[in-house]
Amino acid sequence: MRIAILHYAAPPIIGGVERVIYYHARLLAALGHEISVIAGRGEPFDPTVAFYPVDLIDSRHPEIAALKSELDQGIVSPTFAAVIERIEANLAPILEKADVLIAHNVLSLHKNLMLTAALHQRAAAGCGPRLIAWHHDLAWTASRYLPELHDGYPWDLLRQAWPNTQHVTVSSARRDEVAAIFGIPAGDIKVIPGGIDAADFLGIDGPTADRLSKLGILEADPMLLLPSRITRRKNIELALRVTAMMQERCPRVKLIVTGPPGPHNAENTPYFDELKALRSSLGLNNQALFLTEELGEPPDNAMMKALYRLAGALIFPSFEEGFGLPILEAGLARLPIFCADIPALRELARDGAHYFSPFADAGVVAQQIEQVLSTSQTAHLRNRVLNDYDWSGIVRRYVEPLISNA
C-alpha cells in the first residue's frame, strides 16, 4: 500500500512526533509498503522511505509564522486563502500517489492553520487519499494555547468532525479528549501508543538484535539466563525442570544456557545429550535454548552483554563453584539473582540473591522465582515495556492493520 506521512517536520529533526514518524516509516517500509514522508523541515533518513520537502507546511516558515502571529490575535489575513491554495497545489501531486495519508497533529494543533485548512478543503471535496488524523497534542484542551484560539473559522477546524477521517490518539486519555472536542464516539477512535526501540536503548547492536530476534529471545517473558559451560556440576537439569514448572503459568518463559560443553572432561558430551533428551521430554524444545548450539559458536561479548540487559533473572543452580563471576555480572546488570545456596555464591551475593538448595524441588524454585518477579513493580513494568511497547510490535499489531483497513 502507498502510505504518505505528513507533519510540520521530520527526522533528523528531534522531537516526539518526529521519532514516531521515523519508526513508523521504516518499519512499514520493511513490511513491504511504499512510504513517503512529507514535511516542511527534515531530510531523507532512510533509503526505503521517500522524502518530499514542502517548505510551506513548516510551522516555522517565515510566511507561516507571520500569518500565525495574526491568527493568534484573531485576525484572518487577506493572504490566508492564497497560502492555503499554494499549500494544496504543492501537496496535490504528492498525495495523488498515496492510498492513505497519516497527518500528525495537523487536525488538532494550530501551528499551521493554513495546512490544516488545505487538508480540510481536500477532505470536504472528497479528494483522496484516505485521511488518518494522528493526535499527539490538542490545542483546545491546553490552557497555554487558549489565548491564541478564537471562535469560528479556521480555529473551529481543530474541534469539528471531518468527513472520511479516521482519528488515532496516543493514549486513552487523549482519546477521551478528542471524542469530547470533535463530538465523535470514543469507540470510533483508535488508541495506538508510542513505543521504544529496546535494543537501541539498551545499547544492543543491530546484528546482535537480529540474531536474538530470530531465536525468539526478544519475546521471552521472563528470560532466565544461565551463563555457564555445560558440565555436570552446573546442575543445568534443575534449571530445565524449573523452566518446565514455570511454563504453565508463564507460557513465554525461556531458559538460555550460554556455553558449550566444557572442553576438559569427556563426560560433558554425554551430559549434554542427557540434557537435550530431558529438554525434549519436558516439552521445552522452544523454551530452553543451548545458545552455542543455536549459534554454531559461543556467544561473543556483545551477545553476552545483550543477554544480561534483556534477562528477567539469573538462575545459577550449581552444585559447586570456586567463585561465580555471573553473580557479579548480574549484580551490575541489576538482575534478580536466584542461585544455589553454596559457600562461594553466598560470599559473593550476600543478601543480594534469592537462594535455594541445589537439590531443591523444581516446583519450589519455580514458585520462588514467580513470586519475586510478580511482586516486583520494577520487573513488572520492565516486562510490560518490552512486551507491549516495542516499536516493531506496535507497528505490526496496530499500525499496519489500521492502514490496511483504511
C-alpha positions, 0 to 999 in steps of 0.5 A, a space after each residue: 500500500 502507498 502510505 504518505 506521512 505528513 507533519 510540520 517536520 521530520 527526522 533528523 529533526 528531534 522531537 516526539 512526533 518526529 521519532 514516531 514518524 521515523 519508526 513508523 516509516 521504516 518499519 512499514 517500509 520493511 513490511 513491504 509498503 511504499 512510504 513517503 514522508 512529507 514535511 516542511 523541515 527534515 531530510 531523507 533518513 532512510 533509503 526505503 522511505 521517500 522524502 518530499 520537502 514542502 517548505 510551506 507546511 513548516 510551522 516555522 516558515 517565515 510566511 507561516 509564522 507571520 500569518 500565525 502571529 495574526 491568527 493568534 490575535 484573531 485576525 484572518 489575513 487577506 493572504 490566508 486563502 492564497 497560502 492555503 491554495 499554494 499549500 494544496 497545489 504543492 501537496 496535490 501531486 504528492 498525495 495523488 500517489 498515496 492510498 492513505 495519508 497519516 497527518 500528525 497533529 495537523 487536525 488538532 494543533 494550530 501551528 499551521 492553520 493554513 495546512 490544516 485548512 488545505 487538508 480540510 478543503 481536500 477532505 470536504 471535496 472528497 479528494 483522496 487519499 484516505 485521511 488518518 488524523 494522528 493526535 499527539 497534542 490538542 490545542 483546545 484542551 491546553 490552557 497555554 494555547 487558549 489565548 491564541 484560539 478564537 471562535 469560528 473559522 479556521 480555529 473551529 477546524 481543530 474541534 469539528 468532525 471531518 468527513 472520511 477521517 479516521 482519528 488515532 490518539 496516543 493514549 486513552 486519555 487523549 482519546 477521551 479528549 478528542 471524542 469530547 472536542 470533535 463530538 465523535 464516539 470514543 469507540 470510533 477512535 483508535 488508541 495506538 501508543 508510542 513505543 521504544 526501540 529496546 535494543 537501541 536503548 539498551 545499547 544492543 547492536 543491530 546484528 546482535 538484535 537480529 540474531 536474538 530476534 530470530 531465536 525468539 529471545 526478544 519475546 521471552 517473558 521472563 528470560 532466565 539466563 544461565 551463563 555457564 559451560 555445560 558440565 555436570 556440576 552446573 546442575 543445568 537439569 534443575 534449571 530445565 525442570 524449573 523452566 518446565 514448572 514455570 511454563 504453565 503459568 508463564 507460557 513465554 518463559 525461556 531458559 538460555 544456557 550460554 556455553 558449550 560443553 566444557 572442553 576438559 572432561 569427556 563426560 560433558 558430551 554425554 551430559 549434554 545429550 542427557 540434557 537435550 533428551 530431558 529438554 525434549 521430554 519436558 516439552 521445552 524444545 522452544 523454551 530452553 535454548 543451548 545458545 552455542 548450539 543455536 549459534 554454531 559458536 559461543 556467544 561473543 561479548 556483545 551477545 553476552 552483554 545483550 543477554 544480561 540487559 534483556 534477562 528477567 533473572 539469573 538462575 545459577 543452580 550449581 552444585 559447586 563453584 570456586 567463585 561465580 563471576 555471573 553473580 557479579 555480572 548480574 549484580 551490575 546488570 541489576 538482575 534478580 539473582 536466584 542461585 544455589 545456596 553454596 559457600 562461594 555464591 553466598 560470599 559473593 551475593 550476600 543478601 543480594 540473591 534469592 537462594 535455594 538448595 541445589 537439590 531443591 524441588 523444581 516446583 519450589 524454585 519455580 514458585 520462588 522465582 514467580 513470586 519475586 518477579 510478580 511482586 516486583 513493580 520494577 520487573 513488572 513494568 520492565 516486562 510490560 515495556 518490552 512486551 507491549 511497547 516495542 516499536 516493531 510490535 506496535 507497528 505490526 499489531 496496530 499500525 499496519 492493520 489500521 492502514 490496511 483497513 483504511 
